[in-house]
Amino acid sequence: MSAGRQLHLNAFLMEAGHHEAAWRLPHSNPRADFDLRHWIELAQLAESAKFDSLFLADGPALIGTGEFRPPGQLEPLTLLTALSQVTSRIGLIATVSSTYNEPYNLARRLASVDHVSGGRAGWNIVTSAGADEAANFGLDDRPGHAERYARADEFLTVAKALWDSWESEAVIADRTTGRYADPARLHRLGHQGRYFKVAGPLNVQRPPQGYPLLVQAGSSADGKDFAARHAEAIFTAHTTYERAAAFYADIKARTRAAGRDPDGVIVLPGIVPYIGSTEEEARALARQFDELRVPEYGLRQLAAVFETEPSVFELDEPLPDFILARPKLEGSQSRSDLIIDLAVREKLTVRQIISRLGGGRGHFEFVGTPEQVADTIISWFEGGAADGFNIMAPALPSGLAAFVEHVLPILRGKGLFREDYEGTTLREHYGLAVPANQFHG
Ligand SMILES: Cc1cc2nc3c(=O)[nH]c(=O)nc-3n(C[C@H](O)[C@H](O)[C@H](O)COP(=O)(O)O)c2cc1C
């Protein structure tokens, strides 16, 4: 039985790796994104290392133009269902948009993944910040930032009620009397709200976990308030320990203010580790990735965050004044803030900024030996900046394999990470209870 506070580790998986040029590495599989064997290998590697969970990001649109980086992927709930049959313990988390889905269909898809995986499903609730996603759903532009979070709030209220609407004890299956289920335990919602009108009950029995684990990934004020009301785990991006610690304290305080137990919200910043047996070897590895970047891709990504055109940037100049003036954006607010803070704090040119964003889009990048990576993880964990981490390997599977082989033994040696799974469900791995059923007196 584990004694002290333990790290929670989530393997954030992304095609050939998180670095935008990972697919160009000699040993990478440039077609990894649609190769099920690639994903099976990653899932089984993360499970063999006893990670709490693996995570698949998503957005209902092509990422960029596809010219310089693999732009698409398998639909994540479909892929998770496949991975659930080649794993038995690791949690399975995927992003699904609350803006471009309807509660009834999404609630039954997530409940089904939780059933077929034996209680290992997790939902990363995102409101989809991109303009290109809106165009795939009949909209000329995406709904406003606050509007997207307001819709997400009602969405969660309806989804939770739908998961509760078919009580676990509803099924009787009495062959003698012919009564299959107790109708009193199947509840109509009759929900009528600003965004949704849903009758219910759901046509899928209550998931084994009650609800899939609810994850959230927006760090703006709207995002933090939403997380304080609904999130059980939070994915977040920070470039320094100080920013991560400030976010951690803020989100725990907001959770308490929302009447919830702050320990019931697990905060996971991302880390992109470049691991070498020596510091020089690690730096050489990071340089190899950086030299494979195509600046035009980085400029396009930067322009997308700031909702502008790549032509506004001069590579060897700082960010333009109109951006440094922090215009109110309807897209990704916390990420744009993070980039401006980084650029101003370190006096970076655009060329330097896109290099820094190439590995993890603003997540914390660390270059060093296994001991140095472990020390950094421990300092954030014990320093009140994290309950665990999103491990974002720059290249996959090699970067994840290096982390598992060289860093995990150090964390285990200090008693900070599990030797083996103690539970079978995602909630048990995160130390979170099955939520009570609102219809159960
Ligand atoms: C670890 C992590 C994973 C994310 N995954 C996704 C994703 O899969 N799809 C997506 O549209 N946004 C994703 N996001 C972005 C957030 O959903 C959100 O748009 C962004 O953090 C800005 O939110 P804000 O405007 O509330 O600050 C992710 C963010 C983080 C930190």
The ligand as a Gaussian input file, in Angstrom:
#p B3LYP/6-31G(d) Opt

LIG

0 1
 C       -2.828000      19.441000     -22.029000
 C       -3.824000      20.184000     -22.876000
 C       -4.521000      19.478000     -23.818000
 C       -5.421000      20.133000     -24.650000
 N       -6.100000      19.411000     -25.565000
 C       -6.943000      20.039000     -26.395000
 C       -7.627000      19.302000     -27.382000
 O       -7.490000      18.085000     -27.465000
 N       -8.453000      19.967000     -28.220000
 C       -8.644000      21.325000     -28.131000
 O       -9.422000      21.875000     -28.909000
 N       -8.011000      22.069000     -27.179000
 C       -7.157000      21.442000     -26.338000
 N       -6.498000      22.171000     -25.400000
 C       -6.687000      23.648000     -25.389000
 C       -7.761000      24.030000     -24.412000
 O       -8.905000      23.337000     -24.624000
 C       -8.091000      25.492000     -24.508000
 O       -8.543000      25.834000     -25.763000
 C       -6.943000      26.337000     -24.241000
 O       -6.302000      25.868000     -23.106000
 C       -7.398000      27.740000     -24.027000
 O       -8.405000      27.784000     -23.095000
 P       -8.813000      29.153000     -22.448000
 O       -9.301000      30.021000     -23.563000
 O       -9.857000      28.838000     -21.451000
 O       -7.609000      29.680000     -21.827000
 C       -5.605000      21.535000     -24.535000
 C       -4.910000      22.253000     -23.569000
 C       -4.022000      21.590000     -22.735000
 C       -3.290000      22.383000     -21.690000

